[in-house]
Structures are given as C-alpha cells and as structure tokens.
Amino acid sequence: MPLSPANEKLQVAAPSAGCGTEQKPGNDEKTIPTEDGERSYRINIPRDYELETPLPLVLGFHGNGSDGAEFQHYTGLPTLPAITVFPDG
C-alpha cells in the first residue's frame, strides 16, 4: 500500500561513527576527484562542533543557473545544528 501524508512515518538512520577525522568548524570550499575531473563543493561545520557528537548531514542541491555558494547563502541552511554541504555543478 502506498504511503500517504497521513500515514507516512519518518525513517531516521542510526548515527554513523563518522570518518574519524576531526573537522575544523567554519565554512570551506573543497574539491573531490571524480571520473570526470574534480568537483567543487562548500561545506559548513557548526562552530560548536564536537567530534564525539553525531550531527545530521544536510545536502543542498542548487537549481539550474546557480551554484553551491549562492544556494548556501540564500537558504540559511548553514544556521542549522548540522553539517551542510553544497555541491557545485
């Protein structure tokens, strides 16, 4: 039976152990290698981030004619208590 808004249940994944690499809080632009070359993205780590405390990961995908930086700026998502990532392209 298909789920309708009245009977949908939010599925929440268990927290991961993380990558085990301490991340510096703040906003940064990084790249990742792909088969088609490097892809850039912006990542925002909250100022009060603690390695031992799991945080949600929010991916923000911009629309046509925009980029990750612009989408990040006008959504306000980096103010969430979460790690936010905004890919370009």
C-alpha atoms as an extended CHARMM CRD file, in Angstrom:
* protein
*
        89  EXT
         1         1  MET       CA              0.0000000000        0.0000000000        0.0000000000  PROA      1               0.0000000000
         2         2  PRO       CA              1.4500000000        3.4130000000       -0.9520000000  PROA      2               0.0000000000
         3         3  LEU       CA              2.1170000000        5.7810000000        1.8990000000  PROA      3               0.0000000000
         4         4  SER       CA              0.0920000000        8.9540000000        2.0610000000  PROA      4               0.0000000000
         5         5  PRO       CA              0.9860000000       12.0350000000        4.1130000000  PROA      5               0.0000000000
         6         6  ALA       CA             -1.4910000000       10.8460000000        6.7560000000  PROA      6               0.0000000000
         7         7  ASN       CA              0.2660000000        7.5220000000        7.3640000000  PROA      7               0.0000000000
         8         8  GLU       CA              3.8900000000        8.2540000000        6.4330000000  PROA      8               0.0000000000
         9         9  LYS       CA              6.4990000000        7.6270000000        9.0830000000  PROA      9               0.0000000000
        10        10  LEU       CA              9.8110000000        9.4210000000        9.0910000000  PROA      10              0.0000000000
        11        11  GLN       CA             12.6860000000        6.9850000000        8.6910000000  PROA      11              0.0000000000
        12        12  VAL       CA             15.7220000000        8.0980000000       10.6640000000  PROA      12              0.0000000000
        13        13  ALA       CA             19.0450000000        6.3570000000       10.1970000000  PROA      13              0.0000000000
        14        14  ALA       CA             21.2210000000        5.4580000000       13.1500000000  PROA      14              0.0000000000
        15        15  PRO       CA             24.1420000000        7.8500000000       13.6760000000  PROA      15              0.0000000000
        16        16  SER       CA             27.3200000000        6.7900000000       11.9190000000  PROA      16              0.0000000000
        17        17  ALA       CA             30.6660000000        6.5450000000       13.6170000000  PROA      17              0.0000000000
        18        18  GLY       CA             31.8080000000        9.3330000000       11.3040000000  PROA      18              0.0000000000
        19        19  CYS       CA             35.0150000000        9.4300000000        9.3500000000  PROA      19              0.0000000000
        20        20  GLY       CA             37.1850000000        9.6380000000       12.4460000000  PROA      20              0.0000000000
        21        21  THR       CA             38.8570000000       12.7710000000       11.1070000000  PROA      21              0.0000000000
        22        22  GLU       CA             38.4830000000       15.9370000000       13.1090000000  PROA      22              0.0000000000
        23        23  GLN       CA             36.9880000000       18.7120000000       11.0090000000  PROA      23              0.0000000000
        24        24  LYS       CA             37.6430000000       22.3880000000       11.5570000000  PROA      24              0.0000000000
        25        25  PRO       CA             34.4450000000       24.3690000000       12.2370000000  PROA      25              0.0000000000
        26        26  GLY       CA             33.5440000000       27.0340000000        9.6800000000  PROA      26              0.0000000000
        27        27  ASN       CA             32.7330000000       27.3980000000        6.0070000000  PROA      27              0.0000000000
        28        28  ASP       CA             35.1650000000       25.9980000000        3.4520000000  PROA      28              0.0000000000
        29        29  GLU       CA             35.3680000000       25.2850000000       -0.2680000000  PROA      29              0.0000000000
        30        30  LYS       CA             36.8030000000       21.8800000000       -1.1500000000  PROA      30              0.0000000000
        31        31  THR       CA             37.1410000000       19.5710000000       -4.1410000000  PROA      31              0.0000000000
        32        32  ILE       CA             36.6850000000       15.8540000000       -4.6520000000  PROA      32              0.0000000000
        33        33  PRO       CA             38.1250000000       13.7980000000       -7.5380000000  PROA      33              0.0000000000
        34        34  THR       CA             35.6740000000       12.0790000000       -9.9080000000  PROA      34              0.0000000000
        35        35  GLU       CA             35.9940000000       10.1910000000      -13.1900000000  PROA      35              0.0000000000
        36        36  ASP       CA             35.1360000000       13.4570000000      -14.9810000000  PROA      36              0.0000000000
        37        37  GLY       CA             37.6880000000       15.5800000000      -13.0960000000  PROA      37              0.0000000000
        38        38  GLU       CA             37.4790000000       17.4780000000       -9.8350000000  PROA      38              0.0000000000
        39        39  ARG       CA             34.1380000000       18.6790000000       -8.4750000000  PROA      39              0.0000000000
        40        40  SER       CA             33.8940000000       21.5480000000       -6.0130000000  PROA      40              0.0000000000
        41        41  TYR       CA             31.5860000000       21.9220000000       -3.0500000000  PROA      41              0.0000000000
        42        42  ARG       CA             31.1060000000       24.0820000000        0.0110000000  PROA      42              0.0000000000
        43        43  ILE       CA             30.9280000000       22.5780000000        3.4770000000  PROA      43              0.0000000000
        44        44  ASN       CA             29.8070000000       24.2620000000        6.6660000000  PROA      44              0.0000000000
        45        45  ILE       CA             30.6880000000       22.7590000000       10.0410000000  PROA      45              0.0000000000
        46        46  PRO       CA             28.9530000000       24.4060000000       13.0420000000  PROA      46              0.0000000000
        47        47  ARG       CA             31.1380000000       26.4820000000       15.3640000000  PROA      47              0.0000000000
        48        48  ASP       CA             30.2530000000       24.2900000000       18.3530000000  PROA      48              0.0000000000
        49        49  TYR       CA             31.0260000000       21.0240000000       16.5240000000  PROA      49              0.0000000000
        50        50  GLU       CA             32.4270000000       18.2630000000       18.7340000000  PROA      50              0.0000000000
        51        51  LEU       CA             33.9450000000       15.1200000000       17.2220000000  PROA      51              0.0000000000
        52        52  GLU       CA             32.1500000000       12.8760000000       19.7430000000  PROA      52              0.0000000000
        53        53  THR       CA             28.6720000000       14.2520000000       18.9950000000  PROA      53              0.0000000000
        54        54  PRO       CA             26.9060000000       12.9530000000       15.8560000000  PROA      54              0.0000000000
        55        55  LEU       CA             25.3130000000       15.6550000000       13.7020000000  PROA      55              0.0000000000
        56        56  PRO       CA             22.8800000000       15.3920000000       10.7960000000  PROA      56              0.0000000000
        57        57  LEU       CA             24.2850000000       15.8410000000        7.2910000000  PROA      57              0.0000000000
        58        58  VAL       CA             22.2270000000       18.1040000000        5.0160000000  PROA      58              0.0000000000
        59        59  LEU       CA             22.9640000000       18.1770000000        1.2700000000  PROA      59              0.0000000000
        60        60  GLY       CA             21.7780000000       21.3070000000       -0.5550000000  PROA      60              0.0000000000
        61        61  PHE       CA             21.3950000000       20.9150000000       -4.3340000000  PROA      61              0.0000000000
        62        62  HSD       CA             21.0480000000       24.1690000000       -6.2900000000  PROA      62              0.0000000000
        63        63  GLY       CA             18.9100000000       24.5920000000       -9.3870000000  PROA      63              0.0000000000
        64        64  ASN       CA             19.8770000000       25.3910000000      -12.9600000000  PROA      64              0.0000000000
        65        65  GLY       CA             21.7710000000       28.6730000000      -13.2970000000  PROA      65              0.0000000000
        66        66  SER       CA             23.0070000000       28.7200000000       -9.7080000000  PROA      66              0.0000000000
        67        67  ASP       CA             25.9030000000       27.2340000000       -7.7670000000  PROA      67              0.0000000000
        68        68  GLY       CA             26.5670000000       25.8330000000       -4.3120000000  PROA      68              0.0000000000
        69        69  ALA       CA             27.7950000000       29.1250000000       -2.8660000000  PROA      69              0.0000000000
        70        70  GLU       CA             24.6890000000       31.0470000000       -3.9520000000  PROA      70              0.0000000000
        71        71  PHE       CA             22.3390000000       28.3050000000       -2.7450000000  PROA      71              0.0000000000
        72        72  GLN       CA             24.1600000000       28.1360000000        0.5750000000  PROA      72              0.0000000000
        73        73  HSD       CA             23.8460000000       31.9060000000        1.0240000000  PROA      73              0.0000000000
        74        74  TYR       CA             20.1260000000       32.3010000000        0.3650000000  PROA      74              0.0000000000
        75        75  THR       CA             18.8070000000       29.1260000000        2.0540000000  PROA      75              0.0000000000
        76        76  GLY       CA             20.0320000000       29.8080000000        5.5680000000  PROA      76              0.0000000000
        77        77  LEU       CA             20.7610000000       26.0800000000        5.9520000000  PROA      77              0.0000000000
        78        78  PRO       CA             24.2170000000       26.6740000000        7.4940000000  PROA      78              0.0000000000
        79        79  THR       CA             22.4710000000       28.0240000000       10.6030000000  PROA      79              0.0000000000
        80        80  LEU       CA             21.0970000000       24.5450000000       11.3530000000  PROA      80              0.0000000000
        81        81  PRO       CA             22.7760000000       22.3900000000       14.0080000000  PROA      81              0.0000000000
        82        82  ALA       CA             24.0420000000       20.1400000000       11.1950000000  PROA      82              0.0000000000
        83        83  ILE       CA             26.8990000000       19.7090000000        8.7680000000  PROA      83              0.0000000000
        84        84  THR       CA             25.7460000000       21.2250000000        5.4860000000  PROA      84              0.0000000000
        85        85  VAL       CA             27.2420000000       20.5190000000        2.0570000000  PROA      85              0.0000000000
        86        86  PHE       CA             26.5110000000       22.4110000000       -1.1840000000  PROA      86              0.0000000000
        87        87  PRO       CA             27.9180000000       20.8180000000       -4.3440000000  PROA      87              0.0000000000
        88        88  ASP       CA             28.5970000000       22.8610000000       -7.4890000000  PROA      88              0.0000000000
        89        89  GLY       CA             27.6490000000       21.7260000000      -10.9690000000  PROA      89              0.0000000000
